[in-house]
Amino acid sequence: MAGYSFADQRIVSCEDSSVDVYLSYTDDGNYYFLVPEDTDIKDIGQRNALQARIMIKPGNWSTSHSVQLMAGHEYVLWTPEGDLFLIRVSALWNKHVLFDWVWHSNLSRKDAEEFLKKYPNGPPQTPYFNR
């Protein structure tokens, strides 16, 4: 029961077909979020407020589909359906993670690819997408 499904808003098994993200840890005390191969994730650093306005830039997704967790950091998860979620890790302990999350927006992979072709270095003066 180390997985989480945003669509169902519940804890699930890592092997559940609805899992969006799951927790992994190593014997040396490091914790990781892992996502399925069709999902992207990246660490966007330490932030103070989960629902504060944020611009998410395309690219820099984890090629291993995993990120090391740090309390106070936020992570962006992009599902194959185009939903983007912000996840803020509050605490890590004894093979557990406490996190808050919020749905950020929806951006299809096709729209993102078209945008990146048009603006390979990012948008001219406006955010790519934000909340």
N, C-alpha and C positions, 0 to 999 in steps of 0.2 A: 504493500500500500504506500509506495513512495512516489506515485504519480499524481498529476492534477489535470483535470479536464475543465477548461474554461467554459466550454459550451454547456456542460452539465453542472458547472460550479460545485465540483465535489472532488474529493480525494479518490483516486482509482489505483489499480494495480499498474505497474510499469508495462505489463503485457496487455492491458486493456486497449481496444481499438480506438477509444476516444481520448487517450492520453495526449496531452499537449506538451508537457514538461515533466521531468522527474528528477528526483534528488539522487545523487551518488556521493560517496565519500571514500576517502582512502584511509589506510591505517595510520598515516602520519598526520591526520586531523584536517585534511583539506576537503572542502565540500564543493560540489559541482551541480549545475543544472545541465541536463542533457535533453535534447529534443530529437524527434524523429528526423530522418534524412530529408523529408519534404518541408521542413520547418526551419526557419532561421532564428538565430539569437545573437545578441551582442551586449556587452557591458557598456553602459553610457556614463559610468562613474558615480561619484557620490553626489547626492542631491538632498535638499531639505524637505521638499514637499512633493508627494507623489502626483497630486493633481495640478501642480503649477504648470503654467504654459511651457511647452517644450517643443523644440523643433527636432525632428528625427531626420538625419541625413541618410541617403541611400548608401549602400556599400558597407565595408568593414564588418561583414557578418562573419561569425566564427566558421572556419572551414571544417572544423571537427564536430560542429553542431553541439558544442558544449562550452560552458564558461565557468571559471572558478568563482565561487561566491565569496562575497565580503559583506559583512553587516554595514548597512548604510548606503550600499550601492544600488543602482537601478539597472534593470535589464530590459531590453526590448525584444519581444518575441513576435515573429511574423509567420502566421499560419499559411498553409497552402490555399486557404479560402480568401486570403487577403486581409484578415483581421490582424491588427497590431495591438499588443498588450504591453503595458508598462508593469513591471514587477519590481517592488522595493523590498529588499531583504532587511529585516529588522534584527534578527538574532539567529545564531547557529549554535547548537549544543547537542551533545549526546546523540548524534545521528538524526537530528531534527532541524528543520528550518522554519522560521516564522516569517511570512511575507504577506504583503498587501499587494493587490493588483487592481488595475483599472483598464477597461477597454479604451483604446486610444482613438482608433480610426480604422477605415478599411481602404486598402489600396490593392488593386489587382496586380498580379505579376506582369500582365500584358501592359497595363498603363505605366507601371514603373519602368519597364524596358523601353517603351516609347519615349518617356521623359528623359531617360539617361542617354538615349541616342541623340535627342535634340539638345540636351544640356549636359555633356559629359563631365563638366567641372562643377555641376550644381546649378541651382537656379540663379537668374541674373540679379535680383534684388529682393526677392520674396522667399519666404520659407517653402520648402518642398511640400510638406504638409505639417500641420501642427494642431495642437489643441490648447 
